[in-house]
Amino acid sequence: MIGNNVEIGTSSMINNISQAYPNGMFVEFHFTGFDPQYMGMDWRSLRLIFEDVNGSWHLVGIVHDEWTT
């Protein structure tokens, strides 16, 4: 699943992208799970954060998230 400025995977970790990158936009690549025995509890997300710098978009951050207890 792909989210454009939409957080798909949520865990107990605080998502502070909007505070760390107030002018940023992010794309999330979410993987719902890999092993059926974990029933989706092994999901992972990769978020790429971009900012507009003088009319050109630059990658400014990379965030990895996954299911946590």
Contacts in CASP RR format, 6 or more apart in sequence:
PFRMAT RR
TARGET T0000
AUTHOR 0000-0000-0000
METHOD contacts of the structure
MODEL  1
MIGNNVEIGTSSMINNISQAYPNGMFVEFHFTGFDPQYMGMDWRSLRLIF
EDVNGSWHLVGIVHDEWTT
1 8 0 8 1.000
1 29 0 8 1.000
1 30 0 8 1.000
1 32 0 8 1.000
2 27 0 8 1.000
2 28 0 8 1.000
2 29 0 8 1.000
2 30 0 8 1.000
3 27 0 8 1.000
3 28 0 8 1.000
3 29 0 8 1.000
3 30 0 8 1.000
4 25 0 8 1.000
4 27 0 8 1.000
5 25 0 8 1.000
5 26 0 8 1.000
5 27 0 8 1.000
6 28 0 8 1.000
7 15 0 8 1.000
7 28 0 8 1.000
7 47 0 8 1.000
8 28 0 8 1.000
8 30 0 8 1.000
8 45 0 8 1.000
9 28 0 8 1.000
9 30 0 8 1.000
9 43 0 8 1.000
9 45 0 8 1.000
9 65 0 8 1.000
11 65 0 8 1.000
11 66 0 8 1.000
11 67 0 8 1.000
11 68 0 8 1.000
12 68 0 8 1.000
12 69 0 8 1.000
13 65 0 8 1.000
13 68 0 8 1.000
15 65 0 8 1.000
17 24 0 8 1.000
17 26 0 8 1.000
17 47 0 8 1.000
17 49 0 8 1.000
17 63 0 8 1.000
21 49 0 8 1.000
21 51 0 8 1.000
21 60 0 8 1.000
21 61 0 8 1.000
23 51 0 8 1.000
23 52 0 8 1.000
24 49 0 8 1.000
24 50 0 8 1.000
24 51 0 8 1.000
24 52 0 8 1.000
24 60 0 8 1.000
25 49 0 8 1.000
25 50 0 8 1.000
25 51 0 8 1.000
25 57 0 8 1.000
26 47 0 8 1.000
26 48 0 8 1.000
26 49 0 8 1.000
26 50 0 8 1.000
26 63 0 8 1.000
27 47 0 8 1.000
27 48 0 8 1.000
27 50 0 8 1.000
28 45 0 8 1.000
28 46 0 8 1.000
28 47 0 8 1.000
29 45 0 8 1.000
29 46 0 8 1.000
29 47 0 8 1.000
29 48 0 8 1.000
30 43 0 8 1.000
30 44 0 8 1.000
30 45 0 8 1.000
31 43 0 8 1.000
31 44 0 8 1.000
31 45 0 8 1.000
32 40 0 8 1.000
32 43 0 8 1.000
33 40 0 8 1.000
33 41 0 8 1.000
33 42 0 8 1.000
33 43 0 8 1.000
33 44 0 8 1.000
34 42 0 8 1.000
35 42 0 8 1.000
40 67 0 8 1.000
41 67 0 8 1.000
42 66 0 8 1.000
42 67 0 8 1.000
43 66 0 8 1.000
43 67 0 8 1.000
44 64 0 8 1.000
44 65 0 8 1.000
44 66 0 8 1.000
44 67 0 8 1.000
45 63 0 8 1.000
45 64 0 8 1.000
45 65 0 8 1.000
45 66 0 8 1.000
46 62 0 8 1.000
46 63 0 8 1.000
46 64 0 8 1.000
46 65 0 8 1.000
47 62 0 8 1.000
47 63 0 8 1.000
47 64 0 8 1.000
47 65 0 8 1.000
48 59 0 8 1.000
48 61 0 8 1.000
48 62 0 8 1.000
49 59 0 8 1.000
49 60 0 8 1.000
49 61 0 8 1.000
49 62 0 8 1.000
49 63 0 8 1.000
50 57 0 8 1.000
50 58 0 8 1.000
50 59 0 8 1.000
50 60 0 8 1.000
51 57 0 8 1.000
51 58 0 8 1.000
51 60 0 8 1.000
52 58 0 8 1.000
END
